[in-house]
C-alpha cells in the first residue's frame, strides 16, 4: 500500500478512495490510520467473503466500503456490509444504480435483485470502459473510442449494448 500512501499524502486536503483487492485488513487499517483523507476503499472484486473479512476487520464505520464487483457483485457484498459499488450503469442510466443502492440499503434483496436482473446484460459484458463509451456513443454523447489498454468492444458486445439501451427506452 506504499503507492496508496504516497498518493494520499500528496493530496492531504482531498478525499482519496483506494483499491485494496489483494491486501490484508492490517495493511488497509494502517493506511487509514496514517492517512485520514483515505475516505473509501474498494474491495473484493468478485469475492464478497474476502471483501467482508477486510471491511469488518478494519471497521465498517471507518471508511466507505465499495464493491469492486460493481452491480454484479454488490448484492453478495452487501451481506457483509459493503454496500457501495463502482457502477457501469450510473453513467448511462443513474436511476437504476440508485434503485439498486436504495433497495440494498433497506435490506430489500428481492427489490435489489429485480434491478440486478435489469442491469445484468450490460454489466456482464467485459471491459466496462468500452461498454460505457459504446453506450454514450449510441446516445450521441461522445465517440466510442477508448484509450489503451482498454480494448474496443466486440461486434457482439456492441449489439448487446444497443439492445439494452432500447429495452431501457433510451433509443
C-alpha positions in Angstrom: 0.0 0.0 0.0 3.0 2.2 -0.4 1.7 3.7 -3.6 -1.6 4.5 -1.9 0.1 6.2 1.0 2.2 8.3 -1.3 -0.9 9.3 -3.3 -2.9 10.1 -0.2 0.0 12.1 1.4 0.4 14.1 -1.8 -3.2 15.5 -1.6 -3.9 15.8 2.1 -6.9 18.1 1.6 -8.6 15.7 -0.9 -10.6 12.6 -0.1 -9.0 9.6 -1.6 -10.6 6.2 -2.5 -8.1 3.3 -2.8 -8.4 -0.2 -4.3 -7.4 -2.9 -1.9 -8.3 -6.2 -3.6 -5.1 -8.1 -2.6 -4.0 -6.7 0.7 -4.7 -7.6 4.3 -7.0 -5.8 6.7 -3.9 -4.9 8.7 -2.4 -3.1 5.7 -5.7 -1.2 5.0 -6.1 -0.3 8.6 -2.5 1.1 8.8 -3.2 3.2 5.7 -6.4 4.6 7.1 -4.7 5.3 10.4 -1.8 7.1 8.6 -3.9 9.0 6.0 -7.1 10.5 7.4 -8.0 11.6 3.9 -8.5 8.0 2.8 -12.3 8.0 2.8 -13.2 5.0 0.8 -11.9 1.5 0.0 -12.8 -0.6 -3.0 -12.6 -4.3 -2.0 -13.3 -7.7 -3.2 -13.8 -7.7 -6.9 -15.8 -10.9 -7.3 -15.1 -12.2 -3.8 -17.7 -11.0 -1.3 -16.3 -13.1 1.5 -12.8 -11.6 1.2 -14.4 -8.1 0.9 -16.4 -8.7 4.0 -13.4 -10.0 6.0 -11.3 -7.0 5.2 -14.1 -4.5 5.7 -15.3 -5.9 9.0 -11.7 -6.4 10.4 -10.8 -2.8 9.5 -14.2 -1.4 10.7 -17.3 -0.7 8.6 -17.6 2.7 10.2 -14.0 3.9 9.4 -14.4 4.5 5.6 -17.0 4.0 2.8 -16.7 0.4 1.6 -17.2 -0.2 -2.2 -17.7 -3.4 -4.0 -15.1 -3.8 -6.8 -17.6 -6.2 -8.4 -20.0 -3.4 -9.5 -23.7 -4.1 -9.9 -23.0 -7.8 -10.3 -21.2 -8.1 -7.1 -22.8 -5.7 -4.7 -25.8 -7.9 -3.6 -23.4 -10.5 -2.3 -21.0 -7.9 -0.8 -23.9 -6.1 0.9 -24.5 -9.1 3.2 -21.1 -8.3 4.7 -21.7 -4.5 5.0 -20.1 -3.5 1.7 -23.0 -1.8 0.0 -21.4 0.9 -2.2 -20.2 -0.1 -5.6 -18.3 1.1 -8.7 -21.0 1.5 -11.3 -21.1 1.0 -15.0 -24.8 1.7 -15.2 -24.7 5.0 -13.3 -23.1 6.8 -16.3 -25.8 5.5 -18.6 -29.0 5.4 -16.5 -28.3 6.6 -12.9 -31.8 5.8 -11.7 -31.1 2.1 -12.0 -27.9 2.3 -9.8 -29.7 4.5 -7.3 -32.6 2.0 -7.1 -30.2 -0.9 -6.6 -28.4 1.0 -3.8 -31.6 2.1 -2.2 -33.0 -1.4 -2.2 -29.8 -2.8 -0.6 -29.8 0.0 2.0 -33.4 -1.0 3.0 -32.5 -4.7 3.1 -34.8 -5.3 0.2 -33.0 -8.2 -1.5 -35.9 -9.1 -3.8 -36.1 -5.4 -5.0 -32.3 -5.3 -5.4 -32.3 -8.5 -7.4 -35.1 -7.2 -9.7 -32.8 -4.2 -10.6 -29.9 -6.6 -10.8 -31.7 -8.6 -13.4 -32.4 -5.5 -15.5 -28.8 -4.3 -15.5 -27.1 -7.7 -15.8 -26.9 -7.9 -19.6 -25.0 -4.7 -19.7 -22.7 -5.2 -16.7 -21.8 -8.8 -17.7 -20.0 -7.6 -20.8 -16.3 -7.5 -20.5 -14.3 -4.2 -20.5 -16.6 -1.7 -18.6 -14.9 1.4 -20.1 -15.6 0.2 -23.6 -19.2 -0.7 -22.6 -19.8 2.8 -21.2 -18.2 4.5 -24.2 -20.3 2.5 -26.6 -23.5 3.3 -24.7 -22.7 7.0 -24.6 -21.8 7.0 -28.3 -25.1 5.4 -29.1 -26.8 8.1 -27.1 -24.9 10.8 -29.0 -22.8 12.0 -26.0 -19.3 11.1 -27.2 -17.4 8.8 -29.5 -17.0 5.1 -28.7 -13.2 5.1 -28.9 -11.2 4.0 -25.9 -7.6 4.6 -24.9 -5.1 1.7 -24.5 -5.0 -0.6 -22.7 -8.8 -0.9 -22.9 -9.9 -2.9 -25.9 -12.6 -1.9 -28.3 -15.9 -3.6 -27.7 -16.7 -6.6 -30.0 -19.4 -6.5 -32.6 -21.5 -8.8 -30.4 -20.9 -6.6 -27.4 -21.9 -3.5 -29.3 -25.2 -5.3 -30.3 -25.9 -6.1 -26.7 -25.3 -2.5 -25.6 -27.7 -1.3 -28.4 -30.3 -3.9 -27.3 -30.1 -2.9 -23.7 -30.5 0.8 -24.4 -33.5 0.0 -26.5 -35.1 -2.1 -23.7 -34.4 0.7 -21.2 -36.2 3.2 -23.5 -33.1 5.2 -24.2 -33.1 4.7 -28.0 
